[in-house]
């Protein structure tokens, strides 16, 4: 029996240190349902059990068609984020406790990306879109640093609710 030294799990996003340029691929995109998506799923479950209870084939067909539209929406949302590149993140000097402006540069090497939201953890966020084969203008996001000195960039979240908002 051999003993192996435990190594930290580098796959978890909070533990890895990424370098730019960073390309979003299938291992970096996570799908989390919104409130509207959870409400949609609850409505579909209610419709499904109601249609089964009353043996209504038309209602079952409608429920299945709506479930397929939900699955296609998830696929289109994933493809909206897929292969998007984070080119650079920079920040100018700021006074401790006051918001500093993060400058984020994104690029789209292959396709158009619609209705993206970039968030740095504060209340404000930026909505934008990218055309194919272009770099975005630098996106400015406020970030708050509590003390003087060097700080790590706060976690950036890139979201989309395109096409149906679910």
C-alpha positions as CSV (number, residue, x, y, z in Angstrom):
1,X,0.0,0.0,0.0
2,X,1.5,3.3,-1.0
3,X,0.6,6.7,0.4
4,X,0.2,9.6,-1.9
5,X,0.6,13.1,-0.9
6,X,-2.6,15.0,-1.4
7,X,-2.4,17.8,-3.9
8,X,-4.8,20.7,-4.0
9,X,-7.6,20.4,-6.5
10,X,-6.7,22.9,-9.3
11,X,-9.9,22.4,-11.1
12,X,-12.1,24.4,-8.7
13,X,-12.3,28.0,-10.1
14,X,-11.6,29.7,-6.8
15,X,-8.3,28.0,-6.3
16,X,-6.6,28.5,-9.7
17,X,-4.5,31.4,-10.8
18,X,-5.2,32.1,-14.5
19,X,-3.1,34.2,-16.8
20,X,-4.3,36.3,-19.7
21,X,-5.3,35.8,-22.5
22,X,-7.9,33.5,-21.1
23,X,-10.3,31.7,-23.4
24,X,-13.7,30.5,-22.1
25,X,-14.2,26.8,-22.9
26,X,-16.5,24.1,-21.7
27,X,-14.6,23.7,-18.4
28,X,-15.0,27.4,-17.5
29,X,-18.7,28.0,-18.2
30,X,-21.2,27.1,-15.5
31,X,-24.9,27.2,-16.0
32,X,-26.8,28.5,-12.9
33,X,-30.6,29.0,-13.3
34,X,-32.1,32.4,-12.6
35,X,-35.3,33.0,-10.7
36,X,-37.2,33.1,-14.0
37,X,-35.6,29.8,-15.0
38,X,-36.6,28.2,-11.7
39,X,-40.1,29.5,-12.1
40,X,-40.2,28.2,-15.7
41,X,-39.1,24.7,-14.5
42,X,-41.7,24.7,-11.7
43,X,-44.4,25.7,-14.2
44,X,-43.3,22.9,-16.5
45,X,-43.4,20.4,-13.7
46,X,-46.9,21.5,-12.7
47,X,-48.1,21.4,-16.3
48,X,-46.6,17.9,-16.7
49,X,-48.2,16.4,-13.6
50,X,-51.5,18.1,-14.4
51,X,-51.5,16.7,-18.0
52,X,-50.7,13.3,-16.7
53,X,-53.4,13.4,-14.1
54,X,-56.1,14.4,-16.6
55,X,-54.6,12.2,-19.4
56,X,-54.5,15.2,-21.8
57,X,-52.2,14.4,-24.7
58,X,-52.3,18.0,-26.1
59,X,-51.1,19.4,-22.8
60,X,-48.3,16.8,-22.6
61,X,-47.2,17.8,-26.1
62,X,-47.2,21.4,-25.1
63,X,-45.2,20.7,-22.0
64,X,-42.6,18.7,-23.9
65,X,-42.3,21.4,-26.5
66,X,-41.7,24.0,-23.8
67,X,-39.1,21.8,-22.2
68,X,-37.3,21.4,-25.5
69,X,-37.3,25.2,-25.9
70,X,-35.8,25.5,-22.4
71,X,-33.0,23.0,-23.4
72,X,-32.3,24.9,-26.6
73,X,-32.2,28.2,-24.7
74,X,-29.5,26.6,-22.4
75,X,-27.5,25.5,-25.5
76,X,-27.7,29.0,-27.1
77,X,-26.7,30.6,-23.8
78,X,-23.7,28.3,-23.6
79,X,-22.7,29.1,-27.2
80,X,-23.0,32.8,-26.5
81,X,-20.1,32.6,-24.0
82,X,-18.1,29.8,-25.7
83,X,-14.7,30.9,-27.0
84,X,-14.9,34.4,-25.7
85,X,-11.4,35.7,-24.7
86,X,-10.3,37.8,-21.8
87,X,-7.4,39.8,-23.2
88,X,-6.3,41.9,-20.2
89,X,-7.3,43.3,-16.8
90,X,-5.7,46.5,-15.5
91,X,-6.4,49.0,-12.8
92,X,-5.1,52.5,-12.1
93,X,-4.0,53.8,-8.7
94,X,-6.7,54.6,-6.2
95,X,-7.1,55.8,-2.7
96,X,-7.8,53.1,-0.1
97,X,-11.6,52.6,0.5
98,X,-12.6,54.4,-2.7
99,X,-13.7,52.7,-5.8
100,X,-11.0,52.0,-8.4
101,X,-11.8,51.5,-12.0
102,X,-10.9,48.1,-13.5
103,X,-10.3,48.1,-17.2
104,X,-11.3,44.8,-18.8
105,X,-10.5,44.0,-22.5
106,X,-12.4,41.1,-24.2
107,X,-12.1,39.7,-27.7
108,X,-14.3,37.6,-29.9
109,X,-12.2,35.5,-32.3
110,X,-15.0,33.6,-34.0
111,X,-18.6,34.7,-33.6
112,X,-20.9,37.5,-32.3
113,X,-21.7,37.5,-28.6
114,X,-25.0,39.1,-27.5
115,X,-26.2,40.6,-24.2
116,X,-23.2,40.0,-22.0
117,X,-22.9,41.3,-18.4
118,X,-19.6,41.7,-16.7
119,X,-19.6,42.1,-12.9
120,X,-16.7,42.7,-10.4
121,X,-18.6,42.1,-7.2
122,X,-20.1,45.6,-6.6
123,X,-23.5,46.9,-7.3
124,X,-22.7,48.2,-10.8
125,X,-22.1,46.0,-13.8
126,X,-21.7,46.6,-17.6
127,X,-24.0,45.2,-20.3
128,X,-22.4,44.9,-23.8
129,X,-22.2,42.9,-26.9
130,X,-19.3,41.9,-29.2
131,X,-19.2,41.5,-33.0
132,X,-17.2,38.7,-34.6
133,X,-13.4,39.0,-35.0
134,X,-13.2,42.2,-32.9
135,X,-11.9,43.4,-29.6
136,X,-14.1,45.3,-27.3
137,X,-13.5,48.8,-26.1
138,X,-12.1,48.6,-22.5
139,X,-14.9,48.0,-20.1
140,X,-14.7,50.0,-16.9
141,X,-15.9,48.4,-13.7
142,X,-15.7,49.9,-10.2
143,X,-13.9,47.7,-7.6
144,X,-13.3,48.6,-3.9
145,X,-10.0,47.9,-2.2
146,X,-10.1,48.3,1.6
147,X,-6.4,49.1,2.3
148,X,-3.2,50.3,0.6
149,X,-0.9,48.1,-1.3
150,X,-1.1,45.4,-3.9
151,X,-4.4,43.5,-4.2
152,X,-5.6,40.6,-6.2
153,X,-8.2,41.4,-8.8
154,X,-11.7,40.6,-7.5
155,X,-13.5,37.7,-9.1
156,X,-15.0,38.7,-12.4
157,X,-18.3,37.1,-13.5
158,X,-19.4,37.2,-17.1
159,X,-23.1,36.4,-17.5
160,X,-25.6,36.2,-20.3
161,X,-29.4,35.7,-20.3
162,X,-29.7,35.6,-24.0
163,X,-32.0,34.5,-25.8
164,X,-35.0,34.1,-23.5
165,X,-33.8,35.4,-20.1
166,X,-34.1,32.0,-18.4
